[in-house]
Amino acid sequence: MSTSNRPERVGQEIQAVLGRMLTRGELKDPRIGFITITGVKVSPDLKTARIFYSMMGTEQERKETHKGLEAAKGFIRREITESVNLRVSPEVFFTFDESLERGDRIERLLREVKDKEGW
């Protein structure tokens, strides 16, 4: 059995677990806004998982959501370990994914140029 793609598979499973948790409303912290899990990067030894999330909102709302996720880290970690059936509970880190926001900004700028040029 090749273990080279195991971290990727575990990351996909973690993403699915988090998606279900968010859909079912299992994270009850009111600071956690409407977020989308955009990806999970798991280390080769499966000891750490970097969870990328995205959301629309102000900078203050993003900070509050991050605080809520940090507060729920223990619960999330426990649920991941049980659901994915891992021997070692991976340490989780949350990272705001700015790629959707950047893409939206680029699209707006292109639209402005198009309107100015009269395309």
Phi and psi in radians as a Rosetta constraint file:
Dihedral C 1 N 2 CA 2 C 2 CIRCULARHARMONIC -1.443 0.35
Dihedral N 2 CA 2 C 2 N 3 CIRCULARHARMONIC 2.308 0.35
Dihedral C 2 N 3 CA 3 C 3 CIRCULARHARMONIC -1.766 0.35
Dihedral N 3 CA 3 C 3 N 4 CIRCULARHARMONIC 0.065 0.35
Dihedral C 3 N 4 CA 4 C 4 CIRCULARHARMONIC -1.112 0.35
Dihedral N 4 CA 4 C 4 N 5 CIRCULARHARMONIC -0.562 0.35
Dihedral C 4 N 5 CA 5 C 5 CIRCULARHARMONIC -1.821 0.35
Dihedral N 5 CA 5 C 5 N 6 CIRCULARHARMONIC 0.133 0.35
Dihedral C 5 N 6 CA 6 C 6 CIRCULARHARMONIC -1.061 0.35
Dihedral N 6 CA 6 C 6 N 7 CIRCULARHARMONIC -0.810 0.35
Dihedral C 6 N 7 CA 7 C 7 CIRCULARHARMONIC -0.979 0.35
Dihedral N 7 CA 7 C 7 N 8 CIRCULARHARMONIC -0.644 0.35
Dihedral C 7 N 8 CA 8 C 8 CIRCULARHARMONIC -1.147 0.35
Dihedral N 8 CA 8 C 8 N 9 CIRCULARHARMONIC -0.770 0.35
Dihedral C 8 N 9 CA 9 C 9 CIRCULARHARMONIC -1.132 0.35
Dihedral N 9 CA 9 C 9 N 10 CIRCULARHARMONIC -0.732 0.35
Dihedral C 9 N 10 CA 10 C 10 CIRCULARHARMONIC -1.115 0.35
Dihedral N 10 CA 10 C 10 N 11 CIRCULARHARMONIC -0.693 0.35
Dihedral C 10 N 11 CA 11 C 11 CIRCULARHARMONIC -1.045 0.35
Dihedral N 11 CA 11 C 11 N 12 CIRCULARHARMONIC -0.729 0.35
Dihedral C 11 N 12 CA 12 C 12 CIRCULARHARMONIC -1.138 0.35
Dihedral N 12 CA 12 C 12 N 13 CIRCULARHARMONIC -0.688 0.35
Dihedral C 12 N 13 CA 13 C 13 CIRCULARHARMONIC -1.149 0.35
Dihedral N 13 CA 13 C 13 N 14 CIRCULARHARMONIC -0.728 0.35
Dihedral C 13 N 14 CA 14 C 14 CIRCULARHARMONIC -1.084 0.35
Dihedral N 14 CA 14 C 14 N 15 CIRCULARHARMONIC -0.742 0.35
Dihedral C 14 N 15 CA 15 C 15 CIRCULARHARMONIC -1.063 0.35
Dihedral N 15 CA 15 C 15 N 16 CIRCULARHARMONIC -0.724 0.35
Dihedral C 15 N 16 CA 16 C 16 CIRCULARHARMONIC -1.133 0.35
Dihedral N 16 CA 16 C 16 N 17 CIRCULARHARMONIC -0.729 0.35
Dihedral C 16 N 17 CA 17 C 17 CIRCULARHARMONIC -1.080 0.35
Dihedral N 17 CA 17 C 17 N 18 CIRCULARHARMONIC -0.800 0.35
Dihedral C 17 N 18 CA 18 C 18 CIRCULARHARMONIC -1.117 0.35
Dihedral N 18 CA 18 C 18 N 19 CIRCULARHARMONIC -0.685 0.35
Dihedral C 18 N 19 CA 19 C 19 CIRCULARHARMONIC -1.046 0.35
Dihedral N 19 CA 19 C 19 N 20 CIRCULARHARMONIC -0.772 0.35
Dihedral C 19 N 20 CA 20 C 20 CIRCULARHARMONIC -1.123 0.35
Dihedral N 20 CA 20 C 20 N 21 CIRCULARHARMONIC -0.721 0.35
Dihedral C 20 N 21 CA 21 C 21 CIRCULARHARMONIC -1.057 0.35
Dihedral N 21 CA 21 C 21 N 22 CIRCULARHARMONIC -0.738 0.35
Dihedral C 21 N 22 CA 22 C 22 CIRCULARHARMONIC -1.212 0.35
Dihedral N 22 CA 22 C 22 N 23 CIRCULARHARMONIC -0.710 0.35
Dihedral C 22 N 23 CA 23 C 23 CIRCULARHARMONIC -1.128 0.35
Dihedral N 23 CA 23 C 23 N 24 CIRCULARHARMONIC -0.711 0.35
Dihedral C 23 N 24 CA 24 C 24 CIRCULARHARMONIC -1.427 0.35
Dihedral N 24 CA 24 C 24 N 25 CIRCULARHARMONIC -0.097 0.35
Dihedral C 24 N 25 CA 25 C 25 CIRCULARHARMONIC 1.275 0.35
Dihedral N 25 CA 25 C 25 N 26 CIRCULARHARMONIC 0.542 0.35
Dihedral C 25 N 26 CA 26 C 26 CIRCULARHARMONIC -1.308 0.35
Dihedral N 26 CA 26 C 26 N 27 CIRCULARHARMONIC -0.357 0.35
Dihedral C 26 N 27 CA 27 C 27 CIRCULARHARMONIC -1.632 0.35
Dihedral N 27 CA 27 C 27 N 28 CIRCULARHARMONIC 1.768 0.35
Dihedral C 27 N 28 CA 28 C 28 CIRCULARHARMONIC -1.583 0.35
Dihedral N 28 CA 28 C 28 N 29 CIRCULARHARMONIC -0.010 0.35
Dihedral C 28 N 29 CA 29 C 29 CIRCULARHARMONIC -1.140 0.35
Dihedral N 29 CA 29 C 29 N 30 CIRCULARHARMONIC 2.112 0.35
Dihedral C 29 N 30 CA 30 C 30 CIRCULARHARMONIC -1.138 0.35
Dihedral N 30 CA 30 C 30 N 31 CIRCULARHARMONIC -0.288 0.35
Dihedral C 30 N 31 CA 31 C 31 CIRCULARHARMONIC -1.257 0.35
Dihedral N 31 CA 31 C 31 N 32 CIRCULARHARMONIC -0.426 0.35
Dihedral C 31 N 32 CA 32 C 32 CIRCULARHARMONIC -1.372 0.35
Dihedral N 32 CA 32 C 32 N 33 CIRCULARHARMONIC 1.910 0.35
Dihedral C 32 N 33 CA 33 C 33 CIRCULARHARMONIC -1.393 0.35
Dihedral N 33 CA 33 C 33 N 34 CIRCULARHARMONIC -2.876 0.35
Dihedral C 33 N 34 CA 34 C 34 CIRCULARHARMONIC -1.343 0.35
Dihedral N 34 CA 34 C 34 N 35 CIRCULARHARMONIC 1.883 0.35
Dihedral C 34 N 35 CA 35 C 35 CIRCULARHARMONIC -2.101 0.35
Dihedral N 35 CA 35 C 35 N 36 CIRCULARHARMONIC 2.786 0.35
Dihedral C 35 N 36 CA 36 C 36 CIRCULARHARMONIC -2.148 0.35
Dihedral N 36 CA 36 C 36 N 37 CIRCULARHARMONIC 2.271 0.35
Dihedral C 36 N 37 CA 37 C 37 CIRCULARHARMONIC -1.434 0.35
Dihedral N 37 CA 37 C 37 N 38 CIRCULARHARMONIC 1.991 0.35
Dihedral C 37 N 38 CA 38 C 38 CIRCULARHARMONIC -1.626 0.35
Dihedral N 38 CA 38 C 38 N 39 CIRCULARHARMONIC -0.262 0.35
Dihedral C 38 N 39 CA 39 C 39 CIRCULARHARMONIC 3.051 0.35
Dihedral N 39 CA 39 C 39 N 40 CIRCULARHARMONIC 2.852 0.35
Dihedral C 39 N 40 CA 40 C 40 CIRCULARHARMONIC -2.418 0.35
Dihedral N 40 CA 40 C 40 N 41 CIRCULARHARMONIC 2.208 0.35
Dihedral C 40 N 41 CA 41 C 41 CIRCULARHARMONIC -1.944 0.35
Dihedral N 41 CA 41 C 41 N 42 CIRCULARHARMONIC 2.066 0.35
Dihedral C 41 N 42 CA 42 C 42 CIRCULARHARMONIC -1.879 0.35
Dihedral N 42 CA 42 C 42 N 43 CIRCULARHARMONIC 2.401 0.35
Dihedral C 42 N 43 CA 43 C 43 CIRCULARHARMONIC -1.178 0.35
Dihedral N 43 CA 43 C 43 N 44 CIRCULARHARMONIC 2.724 0.35
Dihedral C 43 N 44 CA 44 C 44 CIRCULARHARMONIC -0.991 0.35
Dihedral N 44 CA 44 C 44 N 45 CIRCULARHARMONIC -0.533 0.35
Dihedral C 44 N 45 CA 45 C 45 CIRCULARHARMONIC -1.546 0.35
Dihedral N 45 CA 45 C 45 N 46 CIRCULARHARMONIC 0.055 0.35
Dihedral C 45 N 46 CA 46 C 46 CIRCULARHARMONIC 1.099 0.35
Dihedral N 46 CA 46 C 46 N 47 CIRCULARHARMONIC 0.343 0.35
Dihedral C 46 N 47 CA 47 C 47 CIRCULARHARMONIC -1.604 0.35
Dihedral N 47 CA 47 C 47 N 48 CIRCULARHARMONIC -0.301 0.35
Dihedral C 47 N 48 CA 48 C 48 CIRCULARHARMONIC -2.348 0.35
Dihedral N 48 CA 48 C 48 N 49 CIRCULARHARMONIC 2.565 0.35
Dihedral C 48 N 49 CA 49 C 49 CIRCULARHARMONIC -2.340 0.35
Dihedral N 49 CA 49 C 49 N 50 CIRCULARHARMONIC 2.127 0.35
Dihedral C 49 N 50 CA 50 C 50 CIRCULARHARMONIC -1.713 0.35
Dihedral N 50 CA 50 C 50 N 51 CIRCULARHARMONIC 2.068 0.35
Dihedral C 50 N 51 CA 51 C 51 CIRCULARHARMONIC -1.800 0.35
Dihedral N 51 CA 51 C 51 N 52 CIRCULARHARMONIC 2.107 0.35
Dihedral C 51 N 52 CA 52 C 52 CIRCULARHARMONIC -1.714 0.35
Dihedral N 52 CA 52 C 52 N 53 CIRCULARHARMONIC 2.295 0.35
Dihedral C 52 N 53 CA 53 C 53 CIRCULARHARMONIC -2.329 0.35
Dihedral N 53 CA 53 C 53 N 54 CIRCULARHARMONIC 2.760 0.35
Dihedral C 53 N 54 CA 54 C 54 CIRCULARHARMONIC -2.334 0.35
Dihedral N 54 CA 54 C 54 N 55 CIRCULARHARMONIC 2.680 0.35
Dihedral C 54 N 55 CA 55 C 55 CIRCULARHARMONIC -2.820 0.35
Dihedral N 55 CA 55 C 55 N 56 CIRCULARHARMONIC 2.732 0.35
Dihedral C 55 N 56 CA 56 C 56 CIRCULARHARMONIC -1.700 0.35
Dihedral N 56 CA 56 C 56 N 57 CIRCULARHARMONIC 2.538 0.35
Dihedral C 56 N 57 CA 57 C 57 CIRCULARHARMONIC 2.600 0.35
Dihedral N 57 CA 57 C 57 N 58 CIRCULARHARMONIC -3.135 0.35
Dihedral C 57 N 58 CA 58 C 58 CIRCULARHARMONIC -1.358 0.35
Dihedral N 58 CA 58 C 58 N 59 CIRCULARHARMONIC 2.941 0.35
Dihedral C 58 N 59 CA 59 C 59 CIRCULARHARMONIC -1.053 0.35
Dihedral N 59 CA 59 C 59 N 60 CIRCULARHARMONIC -0.687 0.35
Dihedral C 59 N 60 CA 60 C 60 CIRCULARHARMONIC -1.119 0.35
Dihedral N 60 CA 60 C 60 N 61 CIRCULARHARMONIC -0.728 0.35
Dihedral C 60 N 61 CA 61 C 61 CIRCULARHARMONIC -1.115 0.35
Dihedral N 61 CA 61 C 61 N 62 CIRCULARHARMONIC -0.658 0.35
Dihedral C 61 N 62 CA 62 C 62 CIRCULARHARMONIC -1.119 0.35
Dihedral N 62 CA 62 C 62 N 63 CIRCULARHARMONIC -0.749 0.35
Dihedral C 62 N 63 CA 63 C 63 CIRCULARHARMONIC -1.105 0.35
Dihedral N 63 CA 63 C 63 N 64 CIRCULARHARMONIC -0.739 0.35
Dihedral C 63 N 64 CA 64 C 64 CIRCULARHARMONIC -1.131 0.35
Dihedral N 64 CA 64 C 64 N 65 CIRCULARHARMONIC -0.720 0.35
Dihedral C 64 N 65 CA 65 C 65 CIRCULARHARMONIC -1.084 0.35
Dihedral N 65 CA 65 C 65 N 66 CIRCULARHARMONIC -0.742 0.35
Dihedral C 65 N 66 CA 66 C 66 CIRCULARHARMONIC -1.093 0.35
Dihedral N 66 CA 66 C 66 N 67 CIRCULARHARMONIC -0.728 0.35
Dihedral C 66 N 67 CA 67 C 67 CIRCULARHARMONIC -1.073 0.35
Dihedral N 67 CA 67 C 67 N 68 CIRCULARHARMONIC -0.718 0.35
Dihedral C 67 N 68 CA 68 C 68 CIRCULARHARMONIC -1.113 0.35
Dihedral N 68 CA 68 C 68 N 69 CIRCULARHARMONIC -0.729 0.35
Dihedral C 68 N 69 CA 69 C 69 CIRCULARHARMONIC -1.131 0.35
Dihedral N 69 CA 69 C 69 N 70 CIRCULARHARMONIC -0.716 0.35
Dihedral C 69 N 70 CA 70 C 70 CIRCULARHARMONIC -1.101 0.35
Dihedral N 70 CA 70 C 70 N 71 CIRCULARHARMONIC -0.680 0.35
Dihedral C 70 N 71 CA 71 C 71 CIRCULARHARMONIC -1.177 0.35
Dihedral N 71 CA 71 C 71 N 72 CIRCULARHARMONIC -0.544 0.35
Dihedral C 71 N 72 CA 72 C 72 CIRCULARHARMONIC -1.591 0.35
Dihedral N 72 CA 72 C 72 N 73 CIRCULARHARMONIC 0.079 0.35
Dihedral C 72 N 73 CA 73 C 73 CIRCULARHARMONIC -0.966 0.35
Dihedral N 73 CA 73 C 73 N 74 CIRCULARHARMONIC -0.761 0.35
Dihedral C 73 N 74 CA 74 C 74 CIRCULARHARMONIC -1.099 0.35
Dihedral N 74 CA 74 C 74 N 75 CIRCULARHARMONIC -0.784 0.35
Dihedral C 74 N 75 CA 75 C 75 CIRCULARHARMONIC -1.100 0.35
Dihedral N 75 CA 75 C 75 N 76 CIRCULARHARMONIC -0.795 0.35
Dihedral C 75 N 76 CA 76 C 76 CIRCULARHARMONIC -1.087 0.35
Dihedral N 76 CA 76 C 76 N 77 CIRCULARHARMONIC -0.773 0.35
Dihedral C 76 N 77 CA 77 C 77 CIRCULARHARMONIC -1.062 0.35
Dihedral N 77 CA 77 C 77 N 78 CIRCULARHARMONIC -0.764 0.35
Dihedral C 77 N 78 CA 78 C 78 CIRCULARHARMONIC -1.121 0.35
Dihedral N 78 CA 78 C 78 N 79 CIRCULARHARMONIC -0.762 0.35
Dihedral C 78 N 79 CA 79 C 79 CIRCULARHARMONIC -1.121 0.35
Dihedral N 79 CA 79 C 79 N 80 CIRCULARHARMONIC -0.704 0.35
Dihedral C 79 N 80 CA 80 C 80 CIRCULARHARMONIC -1.082 0.35
Dihedral N 80 CA 80 C 80 N 81 CIRCULARHARMONIC -0.820 0.35
Dihedral C 80 N 81 CA 81 C 81 CIRCULARHARMONIC -1.066 0.35
Dihedral N 81 CA 81 C 81 N 82 CIRCULARHARMONIC -0.746 0.35
Dihedral C 81 N 82 CA 82 C 82 CIRCULARHARMONIC -1.235 0.35
Dihedral N 82 CA 82 C 82 N 83 CIRCULARHARMONIC -0.794 0.35
Dihedral C 82 N 83 CA 83 C 83 CIRCULARHARMONIC -1.246 0.35
Dihedral N 83 CA 83 C 83 N 84 CIRCULARHARMONIC -0.658 0.35
Dihedral C 83 N 84 CA 84 C 84 CIRCULARHARMONIC -1.555 0.35
Dihedral N 84 CA 84 C 84 N 85 CIRCULARHARMONIC -0.158 0.35
Dihedral C 84 N 85 CA 85 C 85 CIRCULARHARMONIC 1.055 0.35
Dihedral N 85 CA 85 C 85 N 86 CIRCULARHARMONIC 0.986 0.35
Dihedral C 85 N 86 CA 86 C 86 CIRCULARHARMONIC -1.756 0.35
Dihedral N 86 CA 86 C 86 N 87 CIRCULARHARMONIC 2.561 0.35
Dihedral C 86 N 87 CA 87 C 87 CIRCULARHARMONIC -1.277 0.35
Dihedral N 87 CA 87 C 87 N 88 CIRCULARHARMONIC -0.724 0.35
Dihedral C 87 N 88 CA 88 C 88 CIRCULARHARMONIC -1.856 0.35
Dihedral N 88 CA 88 C 88 N 89 CIRCULARHARMONIC 2.303 0.35
Dihedral C 88 N 89 CA 89 C 89 CIRCULARHARMONIC -1.395 0.35
Dihedral N 89 CA 89 C 89 N 90 CIRCULARHARMONIC 2.007 0.35
Dihedral C 89 N 90 CA 90 C 90 CIRCULARHARMONIC -1.238 0.35
Dihedral N 90 CA 90 C 90 N 91 CIRCULARHARMONIC 2.472 0.35
Dihedral C 90 N 91 CA 91 C 91 CIRCULARHARMONIC -1.303 0.35
Dihedral N 91 CA 91 C 91 N 92 CIRCULARHARMONIC 2.314 0.35
Dihedral C 91 N 92 CA 92 C 92 CIRCULARHARMONIC -1.863 0.35
Dihedral N 92 CA 92 C 92 N 93 CIRCULARHARMONIC 2.498 0.35
Dihedral C 92 N 93 CA 93 C 93 CIRCULARHARMONIC -2.266 0.35
Dihedral N 93 CA 93 C 93 N 94 CIRCULARHARMONIC 2.394 0.35
Dihedral C 93 N 94 CA 94 C 94 CIRCULARHARMONIC -1.837 0.35
Dihedral N 94 CA 94 C 94 N 95 CIRCULARHARMONIC 2.315 0.35
Dihedral C 94 N 95 CA 95 C 95 CIRCULARHARMONIC -2.288 0.35
Dihedral N 95 CA 95 C 95 N 96 CIRCULARHARMONIC 2.238 0.35
Dihedral C 95 N 96 CA 96 C 96 CIRCULARHARMONIC -1.258 0.35
Dihedral N 96 CA 96 C 96 N 97 CIRCULARHARMONIC 2.243 0.35
Dihedral C 96 N 97 CA 97 C 97 CIRCULARHARMONIC -1.637 0.35
Dihedral N 97 CA 97 C 97 N 98 CIRCULARHARMONIC 1.934 0.35
Dihedral C 97 N 98 CA 98 C 98 CIRCULARHARMONIC -1.547 0.35
Dihedral N 98 CA 98 C 98 N 99 CIRCULARHARMONIC -0.007 0.35
Dihedral C 98 N 99 CA 99 C 99 CIRCULARHARMONIC -1.101 0.35
Dihedral N 99 CA 99 C 99 N 100 CIRCULARHARMONIC -0.685 0.35
Dihedral C 99 N 100 CA 100 C 100 CIRCULARHARMONIC -1.152 0.35
Dihedral N 100 CA 100 C 100 N 101 CIRCULARHARMONIC -0.713 0.35
Dihedral C 100 N 101 CA 101 C 101 CIRCULARHARMONIC -1.130 0.35
Dihedral N 101 CA 101 C 101 N 102 CIRCULARHARMONIC -0.734 0.35
Dihedral C 101 N 102 CA 102 C 102 CIRCULARHARMONIC -1.111 0.35
Dihedral N 102 CA 102 C 102 N 103 CIRCULARHARMONIC -0.746 0.35
Dihedral C 102 N 103 CA 103 C 103 CIRCULARHARMONIC -1.069 0.35
Dihedral N 103 CA 103 C 103 N 104 CIRCULARHARMONIC -0.707 0.35
Dihedral C 103 N 104 CA 104 C 104 CIRCULARHARMONIC -1.128 0.35
Dihedral N 104 CA 104 C 104 N 105 CIRCULARHARMONIC -0.724 0.35
Dihedral C 104 N 105 CA 105 C 105 CIRCULARHARMONIC -1.130 0.35
Dihedral N 105 CA 105 C 105 N 106 CIRCULARHARMONIC -0.754 0.35
Dihedral C 105 N 106 CA 106 C 106 CIRCULARHARMONIC -1.074 0.35
Dihedral N 106 CA 106 C 106 N 107 CIRCULARHARMONIC -0.746 0.35
Dihedral C 106 N 107 CA 107 C 107 CIRCULARHARMONIC -1.084 0.35
Dihedral N 107 CA 107 C 107 N 108 CIRCULARHARMONIC -0.737 0.35
Dihedral C 107 N 108 CA 108 C 108 CIRCULARHARMONIC -1.095 0.35
Dihedral N 108 CA 108 C 108 N 109 CIRCULARHARMONIC -0.764 0.35
Dihedral C 108 N 109 CA 109 C 109 CIRCULARHARMONIC -1.099 0.35
Dihedral N 109 CA 109 C 109 N 110 CIRCULARHARMONIC -0.739 0.35
Dihedral C 109 N 110 CA 110 C 110 CIRCULARHARMONIC -1.104 0.35
Dihedral N 110 CA 110 C 110 N 111 CIRCULARHARMONIC -0.678 0.35
Dihedral C 110 N 111 CA 111 C 111 CIRCULARHARMONIC -1.124 0.35
Dihedral N 111 CA 111 C 111 N 112 CIRCULARHARMONIC -0.705 0.35
Dihedral C 111 N 112 CA 112 C 112 CIRCULARHARMONIC -1.096 0.35
Dihedral N 112 CA 112 C 112 N 113 CIRCULARHARMONIC -0.791 0.35
Dihedral C 112 N 113 CA 113 C 113 CIRCULARHARMONIC -1.075 0.35
Dihedral N 113 CA 113 C 113 N 114 CIRCULARHARMONIC -0.762 0.35
Dihedral C 113 N 114 CA 114 C 114 CIRCULARHARMONIC -1.056 0.35
Dihedral N 114 CA 114 C 114 N 115 CIRCULARHARMONIC -0.743 0.35
Dihedral C 114 N 115 CA 115 C 115 CIRCULARHARMONIC -1.166 0.35
Dihedral N 115 CA 115 C 115 N 116 CIRCULARHARMONIC -0.701 0.35
Dihedral C 115 N 116 CA 116 C 116 CIRCULARHARMONIC -1.192 0.35
Dihedral N 116 CA 116 C 116 N 117 CIRCULARHARMONIC -0.683 0.35
Dihedral C 116 N 117 CA 117 C 117 CIRCULARHARMONIC -1.407 0.35
Dihedral N 117 CA 117 C 117 N 118 CIRCULARHARMONIC -0.246 0.35
Dihedral C 117 N 118 CA 118 C 118 CIRCULARHARMONIC 1.302 0.35
Dihedral N 118 CA 118 C 118 N 119 CIRCULARHARMONIC 0.603 0.35
